[in-house]
Amino acid sequence: MAPRYRDEDDWDYEYENEAPRKKSSSGGKKSSSGKKTQTRSASGRAAGKKKVSAKAKAKKKRKRIFLFMGEVVVLAAMLLVLWVVTRTEKVGHLEINDEEIVVNESVSEEQLEVMKGYRNVALFGVDSTTGALTKNTRSDSIIIASINQDTKEIRLLSIYRDTFMNLGNDKYNKCNGAYAAGGPKQAMSMLNANLDMNIKDFVTVGFAGLIDTIDALGGIPLDITNEEIGYLNDYQYCIAEDLKRQYTPVGSAGMQVVDGMQATGYCRIRYTKGDDFKRAERQRNVLKAIMDKSKEASVAQLVEIANDVFDEVYTSFGIAEITELLGEAPQYKVVADDGFPTADRRWTGNIGSPGDCIVPNNLADNVSWLHEFLFDESGYVPSNEVQQYSDYIISATSKYKPKNLN
């Protein structure tokens, strides 16, 4: 924590180790004004004062110099701490109190105990080239990373951005609107409310942060198809124009090492077969490639990268937590990834004012599957809140549902 700013008058302990000076009861005469004047000897020295040798004066001067140098070092250290805290606590860091995040009250104690063994982190990718990471921008990518704290195994789950759900404030719309309305706090509350989760940590990254992270790692391997090349290069061009950067077109298909701009363009493709579902899969592919590539770097290199890109990231993690997580990077392994709602538990269509949405056939049924996927908990019974949201979604969208799906 940065030292609290104190006015000059606050430094009451500056001389706390100095012995108090006693008032002299003799050795001086009072002047007419009532002040004491020192009695001088014939030699002009103050009475009783010994002559200080040149050697002692030099020693005293050196001591003062060392004290001054020590004060400079301490001041420099304080400024360094202040800079680090300012950088990590105010620029890219958001302090979150538990009570600010919604967690369904009727989730069973047993399930809450199960989830304590996992660190669940929300990963948000926002459609921003201007660095708008806090809110007022929709989250194009929503991924839950669930980390088993005993085995270090990670499961990644994309929450499709157009899924019709409660936004965490009893308003229903596409779930990516939660971030635009209330930033990461509301977005995490939305996830917890609809999915019976306990997410209280997040990382948000925009285009620049993703590009610079991948470039700092030396690129990542991706398998690019012929169908993807044209779209990938078109997205690169648009991103490069917005960020005022250069880009290198991808010229051929196949497994290859791509740079940050190319990988970000790849993440944005949604017009091939599979539409937005395939785009979410591409985003998970990039995330897995980043995690694999990070295992090749040293902890010192990863910490340096984290510091370099911190201004382009918004997160609940402080620098100490980030350093700890990076130190454990070689132990992590992605063992499964998927999307929510699942293909056999959803339908898509225009549902009125929200427009084209992904609609869970039954939200509660999807949530049961989610808990089995993330936590190996079969037969999970969703909370009363999730059941209420599920019932509302069914009633609000039933008239738009294609007849052949009823």
C-alpha positions in Angstrom: 0.0 0.0 0.0 1.3 3.4 -0.9 2.2 5.6 2.1 -0.6 8.1 3.0 0.2 11.6 2.0 1.0 13.7 5.1 1.5 17.5 5.4 4.7 18.8 6.9 3.0 19.3 10.3 2.0 15.6 10.4 5.6 14.4 10.7 5.4 14.5 14.5 7.7 11.5 14.9 10.6 13.0 12.9 12.7 13.6 16.0 11.2 11.0 18.3 14.6 9.4 19.0 16.3 12.6 20.0 16.7 13.3 23.7 14.7 16.3 24.9 16.7 19.4 25.6 16.7 20.6 29.3 16.4 24.2 30.1 19.6 25.5 31.7 19.3 26.8 35.2 22.7 28.6 35.1 25.5 29.7 32.9 23.8 32.7 31.4 22.5 36.1 32.3 19.2 37.6 31.4 19.2 40.6 29.2 16.8 43.5 29.6 14.4 41.8 27.3 14.4 38.7 29.5 16.4 36.5 27.2 19.5 34.7 28.4 22.9 35.6 27.0 25.8 33.2 27.1 28.8 34.2 29.3 31.9 34.4 27.2 35.4 33.5 28.3 38.4 35.7 27.5 39.1 33.6 24.4 35.6 34.4 23.2 34.4 30.7 23.4 31.1 29.9 25.1 31.8 29.1 28.7 32.4 25.4 29.3 32.4 24.5 25.6 35.3 22.4 24.4 37.3 23.0 21.2 36.3 20.6 18.4 39.3 19.2 16.5 39.4 19.3 12.6 39.3 15.5 12.6 36.1 15.5 14.7 34.6 18.1 12.4 35.4 16.0 9.3 33.9 12.9 10.9 30.7 14.8 11.8 30.5 16.1 8.2 30.9 12.6 6.8 28.1 11.4 9.2 25.8 14.2 7.9 26.6 13.2 4.3 25.8 9.5 5.0 22.5 10.5 6.7 21.6 12.7 3.8 22.4 9.9 1.3 20.3 7.5 3.4 17.4 9.8 3.3 17.7 10.1 -0.5 17.7 6.3 -0.8 14.6 6.0 1.4 12.8 8.7 -0.5 13.6 7.1 -3.8 12.3 3.7 -2.5 9.1 5.4 -1.3 8.7 7.0 -4.7 9.3 3.7 -6.4 6.6 2.0 -4.2 4.2 4.8 -4.9 4.8 4.5 -8.6 4.2 0.7 -8.5 1.1 1.0 -6.4 -0.3 3.8 -8.6 0.4 1.7 -11.7 -1.2 -1.5 -10.4 -3.9 -0.2 -8.1 -5.3 2.8 -10.1 -4.5 2.2 -13.8 -5.2 -1.5 -14.5 -6.5 -2.7 -11.2 -10.0 -2.6 -9.7 -10.5 -3.3 -6.1 -13.6 -5.3 -5.5 -15.5 -6.0 -2.3 -17.3 -9.3 -2.1 -20.7 -7.6 -1.3 -20.5 -5.7 -4.6 -20.9 -9.0 -6.6 -24.2 -10.9 -6.7 -24.1 -14.6 -5.6 -27.4 -16.4 -5.5 -28.5 -16.9 -1.9 -30.1 -20.2 -2.4 -27.1 -22.0 -3.8 -26.6 -25.0 -1.5 -23.9 -25.0 1.1 -22.6 -28.2 -0.5 -22.1 -26.6 -3.9 -20.5 -23.5 -2.4 -18.0 -25.8 -0.7 -17.3 -27.6 -4.0 -16.6 -24.3 -5.7 -14.2 -23.2 -3.0 -11.8 -25.8 -4.5 -11.8 -23.9 -7.8 -10.7 -20.4 -8.7 -13.2 -19.1 -11.2 -12.1 -16.1 -13.3 -14.2 -14.2 -15.8 -12.2 -13.3 -19.0 -13.7 -10.4 -21.0 -12.6 -9.3 -24.4 -14.1 -6.0 -25.3 -14.5 -4.5 -28.8 -12.3 -1.5 -28.1 -9.4 0.1 -29.9 -9.5 3.3 -27.8 -8.7 1.6 -24.4 -12.3 1.8 -23.1 -12.1 -1.2 -20.8 -14.1 -0.2 -17.7 -17.6 0.0 -19.2 -19.7 1.5 -22.0 -18.4 -1.2 -24.3 -19.9 -4.6 -24.9 -17.9 -7.7 -24.1 -17.5 -9.5 -27.4 -15.8 -12.4 -25.6 -16.9 -13.9 -22.3 -15.0 -16.9 -21.1 -15.0 -18.5 -17.6 -11.7 -20.1 -16.7 -12.2 -22.5 -13.9 -9.0 -23.6 -12.2 -8.8 -26.7 -10.0 -6.6 -25.4 -7.2 -5.3 -28.9 -6.3 -4.5 -30.2 -9.8 -4.0 -26.9 -11.7 -6.3 -28.2 -14.4 -8.2 -25.5 -16.3 -11.6 -25.8 -18.0 -12.6 -23.0 -20.4 -16.2 -22.2 -21.0 -17.4 -19.5 -23.5 -20.6 -17.8 -22.7 -22.0 -16.8 -26.0 -22.3 -13.1 -26.1 -25.8 -13.0 -27.6 -27.4 -15.4 -25.0 -30.7 -14.0 -23.7 -30.4 -13.8 -19.9 -30.9 -11.7 -16.8 -28.3 -8.9 -16.9 -27.9 -9.1 -13.1 -30.4 -6.3 -12.5 -33.7 -8.2 -13.4 -33.6 -6.8 -16.9 -33.3 -9.3 -19.8 -31.3 -8.9 -22.9 -28.1 -10.2 -24.7 -25.7 -11.0 -21.9 -22.9 -8.9 -23.3 -25.0 -5.8 -22.4 -24.2 -6.3 -18.8 -20.6 -5.1 -19.2 -21.7 -2.1 -21.2 -24.2 -1.2 -18.5 -22.1 -1.7 -15.4 -18.6 -2.9 -16.3 -17.0 -6.0 -14.9 -18.9 -5.9 -11.5 -22.3 -6.2 -13.3 -20.9 -8.6 -15.8 -19.7 -10.9 -13.0 -23.0 -10.5 -11.2 -24.8 -11.5 -14.4 -22.7 -14.7 -14.7 -23.2 -15.6 -11.0 -26.9 -14.9 -11.1 -27.7 -17.0 -14.2 -25.2 -19.8 -13.7 -25.0 -20.2 -9.9 -21.4 -19.3 -9.9 -19.2 -17.5 -7.3 -17.0 -15.4 -9.7 -15.2 -12.5 -8.1 -12.1 -12.1 -10.2 -11.8 -10.9 -13.8 -9.4 -9.8 -16.5 -10.5 -7.5 -19.3 -8.4 -7.0 -22.4 -8.9 -4.8 -25.5 -7.3 -5.2 -29.0 -4.1 -3.5 -28.0 -3.5 -5.5 -24.9 -4.1 -8.8 -26.8 -1.8 -7.8 -29.6 1.0 -6.7 -27.4 0.8 -9.7 -25.2 1.1 -12.1 -28.1 3.9 -10.1 -29.7 5.8 -10.1 -26.4 5.6 -13.9 -26.4 7.0 -14.0 -29.9 3.8 -15.0 -31.6 1.6 -18.1 -31.2 0.9 -21.2 -33.4 -2.5 -21.3 -35.1 -3.9 -23.5 -37.8 -5.5 -21.1 -40.4 -7.9 -22.4 -43.0 -8.3 -21.1 -46.6 -11.9 -20.0 -45.6 -10.5 -17.8 -42.8 -7.6 -16.0 -44.6 -9.7 -13.3 -46.3 -11.7 -12.4 -43.2 -8.6 -12.5 -41.0 -6.8 -10.0 -43.2 -9.9 -7.7 -43.5 -10.1 -7.6 -39.7 -6.4 -6.9 -39.5 -6.7 -4.0 -41.8 -9.6 -2.4 -39.7 -7.8 -2.9 -36.4 -4.5 -1.5 -37.8 -6.3 1.6 -39.1 -7.9 2.2 -35.7 -4.7 1.6 -33.7 -2.4 3.4 -36.3 -0.2 0.3 -36.6 1.3 -1.8 -39.3 0.1 -5.3 -40.2 1.3 -8.3 -42.2 -1.3 -10.2 -44.3 -1.6 -13.9 -43.8 -0.7 -15.4 -47.2 -1.3 -19.1 -46.9 -3.3 -21.7 -45.0 -2.0 -24.2 -42.5 -0.3 -24.3 -39.1 1.9 -21.2 -38.7 3.2 -18.8 -36.1 1.1 -15.6 -36.2 1.8 -12.3 -34.6 -0.5 -10.3 -32.3 -2.4 -8.4 -35.0 -3.0 -11.6 -37.0 -4.2 -13.5 -33.9 -6.6 -10.7 -33.0 -8.0 -10.6 -36.5 -8.5 -14.4 -36.3 -10.4 -14.0 -33.0 -12.9 -11.7 -34.7 -13.9 -13.9 -37.6 -17.6 -14.8 -37.4 -18.8 -15.2 -41.0 -17.6 -18.7 -41.7 -19.5 -21.9 -41.1 -20.4 -22.0 -37.4 -21.0 -18.2 -37.1 -20.5 -16.8 -33.6 -20.2 -20.3 -32.1 -17.1 -20.9 -34.2 -15.8 -17.4 -33.3 -16.0 -18.3 -29.6 -14.0 -21.5 -30.4 -11.3 -19.4 -32.1 -11.0 -17.2 -29.1 -10.5 -20.2 -26.9 -7.9 -21.5 -29.4 -5.9 -18.3 -29.0 -6.2 -18.3 -25.3 -4.9 -21.9 -25.1 -2.1 -21.0 -27.5 -1.1 -18.1 -25.3 -1.1 -20.3 -22.2 1.0 -22.9 -23.9 3.5 -20.4 -25.2 3.8 -18.7 -21.8 5.2 -22.0 -20.5 8.3 -21.5 -22.6 9.1 -18.2 -21.0 10.8 -17.6 -17.6 9.0 -16.1 -14.7 11.1 -13.0 -15.0 10.1 -12.7 -18.7 6.4 -13.2 -17.9 6.5 -10.5 -15.1 8.2 -8.1 -17.5 5.4 -8.8 -20.1 2.7 -8.3 -17.4 4.3 -4.9 -16.5 4.5 -3.8 -20.1 0.9 -4.5 -20.9 -0.7 -3.7 -17.6 -1.9 -0.3 -18.8 -3.8 -2.1 -21.6 -5.5 -4.5 -19.1 -8.3 -4.1 -16.5 -8.3 -6.6 -13.7 -9.2 -7.5 -10.1 -5.7 -8.9 -9.6 -3.0 -6.9 -8.0 0.6 -7.2 -9.1 1.4 -9.6 -6.2 -1.3 -12.0 -7.3 -0.3 -11.7 -10.9 3.3 -12.5 -10.0 2.2 -15.5 -8.0 0.0 -16.8 -10.8 2.7 -16.3 -13.4 5.2 -18.2 -11.1 2.8 -21.2 -11.3 2.3 -21.0 -15.1 4.1 -24.2 -16.0 1.8 -26.2 -13.8 -1.4 -25.1 -15.5 -3.0 -27.3 -18.2 -6.2 -26.8 -20.1 -8.0 -30.1 -20.1 -11.4 -29.2 -21.7 -13.2 -26.3 -23.4 -16.7 -25.7 -24.6 -19.5 -23.2 -25.1 -22.7 -22.2 -23.2 -25.6 -22.9 -23.9 -24.7 -26.2 -25.5 -25.8 -27.0 -29.1 -28.6 -29.5 -27.9 -29.9 -27.1 -25.3 -30.4 -23.8 -27.3 -32.2 -22.2 -30.2 -31.5 -19.0 -32.1 -33.8 -16.4 -33.6 -35.2 -12.9 -33.5 -37.1 -12.3 -30.2 -38.3 -8.8 -30.7 -36.5 -5.7 -29.4 -33.3 -7.6 -28.3 -33.0 -8.8 -31.9 -31.3 -12.0 -32.9 -30.4 -14.0 -29.7 -29.2 -17.4 -28.5 -32.0 -18.7 -26.3 -31.5 -21.5 -23.7 -34.3 -24.1 -24.2 -34.2 -24.3 -20.4 -31.7 -22.3 -18.5 -31.9 -24.5 -15.4 -31.1 -27.6 -17.5 -28.1 -25.8 -19.0 -26.8 -24.8 -15.6 -26.9 -28.4 -14.4 -24.8 -29.3 -17.4 -22.4 -26.4 -16.7 -21.7 -27.5 -13.1 -21.0 -31.0 -14.2 -18.6 -29.7 -16.9 -16.7 -27.4 -14.7 -16.8 -29.2 -11.3 -17.6 -32.8 -12.1 -20.8 -32.5 -10.1 -23.4 -34.7 -11.7 -27.1 -34.2 -10.9 -26.7 -30.5 -9.8 -30.0 -28.9 -8.8 -30.0 -25.2 -9.8 -31.0 -22.6 -7.2 -34.5 -21.1 -6.9 -33.2 -17.9 -8.5 -31.9 -19.7 -11.6 -35.2 -21.6 -11.9 -37.1 -18.3 -11.8 -34.9 -16.8 -14.5 -35.4 -20.0 -16.6 -39.2 -19.8 -16.3 -39.2 -16.1 -17.3 -37.0 -16.7 -20.4 -39.3 -19.5 -21.5 -42.4 -17.4 -21.1 -40.8 -14.3 -22.7 -39.5 -16.1 -25.8 -42.0 -18.9 -26.4 -44.0 -17.0 -29.1 -40.8 -16.4 -31.1 -39.6 -20.0 -30.9 -39.8 -21.9 -34.3 -42.6 -24.3 -34.4 -40.4 -27.2 -35.3 -38.4 -26.8 -32.1 -41.4 -26.9 -29.7 
